[in-house]
């Protein structure tokens, strides 16, 4: 089984579905999460280097000398698997919460009927 992505790595790969430079990646992550999650430059560039080493992204120089990062097919495949993994976790949590809340309502209704 492959190792799960950290939240930061997951969000960087999501942001790189559109080729972008570093500052734009940080802005995109903030936008994607409605400001709930931000990543600093030091963390981001460390993760970008790791993603490059694992061939999940590639680096291109643009005309204005900004470094543009783009997701590779390997990175895209990893992202698809991670989205499925997170969807499974979300569903498991939502299903369990729904079940528990249903049981609690049943107990509450029964208690009201007993009084």
C-alpha positions as CSV (number, residue, x, y, z in Angstrom):
1,X,0.0,0.0,0.0
2,X,1.3,3.4,-0.9
3,X,1.8,6.0,1.8
4,X,-1.0,8.5,2.2
5,X,-0.4,12.1,1.3
6,X,-0.2,14.8,3.9
7,X,-2.8,17.5,3.7
8,X,-0.2,20.0,2.5
9,X,1.1,17.6,-0.3
10,X,-2.5,16.8,-1.3
11,X,-3.4,20.5,-1.6
12,X,-0.3,21.3,-3.5
13,X,-1.0,18.6,-6.1
14,X,-4.6,19.8,-6.3
15,X,-3.4,23.3,-7.0
16,X,-1.0,22.0,-9.6
17,X,-3.8,20.7,-11.8
18,X,-3.1,24.1,-13.3
19,X,0.6,24.8,-13.9
20,X,1.6,27.6,-11.5
21,X,4.6,29.3,-9.8
22,X,5.1,29.1,-6.0
23,X,3.3,32.2,-4.9
24,X,0.3,31.3,-7.0
25,X,0.2,27.8,-5.5
26,X,0.0,29.3,-2.0
27,X,-2.9,31.6,-3.2
28,X,-4.7,28.7,-4.9
29,X,-4.5,26.6,-1.7
30,X,-6.0,29.4,0.3
31,X,-8.7,29.8,-2.3
32,X,-9.4,26.1,-2.5
33,X,-9.9,25.9,1.3
34,X,-11.7,29.2,1.6
35,X,-8.9,30.5,3.8
36,X,-9.1,27.6,6.2
37,X,-5.6,26.3,5.3
38,X,-2.5,28.2,4.4
39,X,1.0,26.9,3.7
40,X,4.1,28.9,4.2
41,X,6.9,29.2,1.6
42,X,9.5,27.0,3.5
43,X,7.1,24.1,3.9
44,X,5.8,24.5,0.3
45,X,9.2,24.5,-1.3
46,X,10.3,21.5,0.8
47,X,7.3,19.6,-0.5
48,X,7.8,20.8,-4.1
49,X,11.3,19.4,-4.0
50,X,10.1,16.1,-2.6
51,X,7.4,15.9,-5.3
52,X,10.0,16.6,-8.0
53,X,12.2,13.8,-6.6
54,X,9.3,11.4,-6.8
55,X,8.5,12.6,-10.3
56,X,5.0,13.7,-9.3
57,X,5.6,17.2,-10.6
58,X,8.1,18.8,-13.0
59,X,9.6,22.3,-13.1
60,X,9.7,24.6,-16.1
61,X,11.2,28.0,-16.5
62,X,8.9,30.6,-17.9
63,X,9.9,33.6,-20.0
64,X,10.0,35.9,-16.9
65,X,12.3,33.5,-15.0
66,X,9.5,32.3,-12.6
67,X,9.6,28.7,-11.9
68,X,6.4,27.0,-13.1
69,X,5.5,23.7,-11.6
70,X,3.2,21.2,-13.3
71,X,1.8,17.9,-12.2
72,X,3.0,14.8,-14.1
73,X,0.8,11.8,-15.0
74,X,2.3,10.0,-12.0
75,X,1.3,12.9,-9.7
76,X,-2.2,12.9,-11.3
77,X,-2.6,9.2,-10.7
78,X,-1.4,9.6,-7.1
79,X,-3.9,12.4,-6.6
80,X,-6.8,10.4,-8.0
81,X,-6.0,7.5,-5.5
82,X,-5.7,10.0,-2.7
83,X,-9.1,11.6,-3.5
84,X,-10.6,8.1,-3.4
85,X,-8.9,7.3,-0.1
86,X,-10.2,10.6,1.4
87,X,-13.7,10.0,0.0
88,X,-13.7,6.6,1.6
89,X,-12.7,8.1,5.0
90,X,-15.3,10.8,4.6
91,X,-18.0,8.3,3.8
92,X,-17.0,6.1,6.7
93,X,-17.2,9.0,9.1
94,X,-20.4,10.4,7.7
95,X,-22.1,7.0,7.8
96,X,-21.0,6.3,11.4
97,X,-22.1,9.8,12.6
98,X,-25.5,9.3,10.9
99,X,-25.9,5.9,12.5
100,X,-24.9,7.1,16.0
101,X,-27.2,10.2,15.7
102,X,-30.0,7.9,14.6
103,X,-29.4,5.7,17.6
104,X,-29.3,8.7,19.9
105,X,-32.6,10.0,18.5
106,X,-34.1,6.6,19.0
107,X,-33.0,6.5,22.6
108,X,-34.2,10.1,23.1
109,X,-37.6,9.3,21.6
110,X,-37.9,6.2,23.7
111,X,-37.1,8.1,26.8
112,X,-39.7,10.7,26.0
113,X,-42.3,8.0,25.5
114,X,-41.4,6.4,28.8
115,X,-42.2,9.6,30.7
